[in-house]
Amino acid sequence: MGEGPAHNPFAPPTEEADVALAGTRYETLGLATYGQRFLGAFLDNLLYTAAAIPGFIAFMALAWDTLETSESDDLPASVVLVFVGPLLLAAYQWNMVAKTGQSLAKRWLKTRIVRAESGTAPGFVNGVLLRTWLFGAAGAVPFVGSCIGIADSLAIFAGERRQTLHDRLAGTIVIAE
């Protein structure tokens, strides 16, 4: 009932044929290696640490000044300084991932996140919301978050596509350019 015509492998290429074959497209794209994926995640996390350092220095300077003067009015507000740099970096990275499939580290390592079925950029929902925010929120749950984080990382070794749990949820793969 309502089934389309059978797929003819000898027919000239059409848009429908491209969609039908899209599920195997990752094989022709060249998956990123385990090392590229690990180094990309490591470098991205290192960038977030570096982005927090100026705010941390400013916070410490305000805290030191507060200890000397015994005025603690500005101290709680100065805690925000530690988060400004990482939040600005995150907004930039999320925009890049949604539009191009690359964070700064992925760009440096010549890797890219793509939709597994189409090979296109992941977009905001798949690239940021499902891959980053959902797993970040799950990681914040005490005990369960650590288990999810470990399972997410180890899932890359299960299957030919080298997908983590967040890749599987978002329907993405990471390719080498």
C-alpha positions in Angstrom: 0.0 0.0 0.0 1.5 3.3 -1.1 4.9 1.8 -1.8 6.9 3.6 -4.5 8.6 1.9 -7.4 11.4 -0.6 -6.7 14.9 0.9 -6.7 16.6 0.2 -10.0 20.4 0.2 -9.6 20.9 0.7 -13.3 18.8 3.9 -13.6 20.5 7.2 -14.1 21.1 9.2 -10.9 18.1 11.1 -9.5 17.6 13.1 -6.3 15.5 10.2 -4.9 18.4 7.8 -5.6 20.8 10.2 -3.9 18.6 10.2 -0.8 18.2 6.4 -0.9 22.0 6.0 -1.0 22.8 8.7 1.5 22.9 6.2 4.4 26.2 4.7 3.1 27.7 8.0 2.1 30.0 8.1 5.2 32.1 5.4 3.6 33.1 7.7 0.8 33.7 10.7 3.0 36.5 9.2 5.2 35.9 9.1 8.9 38.0 11.0 11.3 40.5 8.8 13.2 40.2 8.1 16.9 43.3 10.3 17.4 41.8 13.2 15.5 38.6 13.0 17.5 40.5 12.8 20.8 42.8 15.6 20.0 39.9 17.8 18.7 38.0 17.3 22.0 41.2 17.9 24.0 42.0 21.2 22.1 38.5 22.5 22.4 38.5 21.9 26.2 41.9 23.6 26.4 40.5 26.6 24.6 37.7 26.9 27.2 40.3 26.7 30.0 42.3 29.5 28.3 39.2 31.6 27.8 38.5 31.4 31.5 42.0 32.5 32.6 41.6 36.3 32.1 38.3 36.3 34.1 39.9 34.2 36.8 42.8 36.7 37.1 40.4 39.6 37.3 38.4 37.7 39.9 41.5 37.0 42.0 42.6 40.7 41.8 39.2 41.8 43.0 39.2 39.2 45.7 42.7 40.3 46.9 41.5 43.9 46.9 38.4 42.9 48.9 40.6 41.2 51.5 42.7 44.3 52.0 39.8 46.7 52.2 37.2 44.5 53.9 34.6 45.6 51.4 32.9 42.6 49.8 30.3 44.3 47.7 31.9 43.6 44.3 33.1 40.1 45.0 29.9 38.1 44.1 29.5 40.1 40.9 33.1 39.5 40.0 32.6 35.7 39.9 30.7 36.3 36.6 34.0 37.4 35.1 35.3 33.8 35.2 32.4 32.7 32.9 32.4 35.6 30.4 35.3 34.3 28.2 34.1 30.7 28.0 30.5 31.7 27.3 31.6 34.0 24.4 33.8 31.2 23.1 30.9 28.7 23.4 28.6 31.0 21.5 31.2 31.4 18.7 31.9 27.6 18.6 28.1 26.7 18.6 27.6 29.1 15.7 30.5 27.5 13.7 29.3 24.0 14.4 25.8 24.7 13.4 26.8 26.4 10.1 30.0 24.5 9.1 30.2 21.5 11.3 33.5 22.7 12.7 34.7 24.0 16.0 38.1 25.8 16.1 39.9 22.5 16.9 38.1 20.6 14.2 39.0 23.3 11.7 42.7 23.1 12.8 42.6 19.3 12.5 40.7 19.3 9.2 37.7 17.4 10.5 34.0 18.2 10.3 30.7 17.1 11.8 28.2 16.1 9.2 24.7 14.6 9.1 25.2 10.9 8.6 22.3 10.6 6.0 23.2 13.6 3.9 26.8 14.7 4.5 25.7 18.3 5.2 26.4 20.6 8.1 24.5 19.5 11.2 22.6 22.7 11.9 21.7 24.0 15.3 19.4 21.2 16.5 21.7 18.3 15.6 25.0 20.1 16.0 24.5 22.0 19.2 21.2 21.1 21.0 21.5 17.3 20.7 25.3 16.9 20.6 26.3 19.5 23.2 23.5 20.8 25.3 21.6 17.6 26.0 24.7 15.6 26.9 26.1 18.6 28.9 22.8 18.7 30.9 23.0 14.9 31.4 26.6 15.2 32.5 25.5 17.6 35.3 23.4 14.9 37.0 25.4 13.5 39.9 26.7 10.0 39.4 24.5 9.4 36.4 26.4 12.2 34.5 29.7 10.5 34.9 28.4 7.2 33.7 26.8 8.8 30.7 30.1 10.6 30.0 32.1 7.4 30.1 29.5 5.5 28.0 29.5 8.4 25.5 33.2 8.2 25.1 33.5 4.4 24.9 30.6 4.2 22.3 33.1 5.4 19.6 34.6 1.9 19.6 31.3 0.2 18.9 30.6 0.1 15.2 32.2 1.1 12.0 31.1 4.7 12.0 33.1 5.7 15.1 30.1 7.4 16.6 29.9 8.5 20.2 26.5 8.4 21.9 25.9 12.1 21.2 26.7 11.4 17.5 24.2 8.5 17.4 21.5 10.7 19.1 22.1 13.6 16.7 22.5 11.4 13.6 26.0 12.8 12.9 29.4 11.5 12.1 32.8 13.2 12.1 34.8 13.1 8.9 38.3 14.0 7.8 38.5 16.5 5.0 
